[in-house]
């Protein structure tokens, strides 16, 4: 009997596959990376003060 818990893919909720952990496929992995690169993930808070150079 296996005690390993099957995790769900954070992108589509399908079972995660070990080679793409925690995702189910390369496609879900790539979409998550694109969200990070496109500022799709943000932490709420006040705007940062960025000084021009």
Secondary structure as GFF3:
##gff-version 3
##sequence-region A 1 53
A	DSSP	three_ten_helix	18	20	.	.	.	ID=ss1
A	DSSP	alpha_helix	26	37	.	.	.	ID=ss2
###
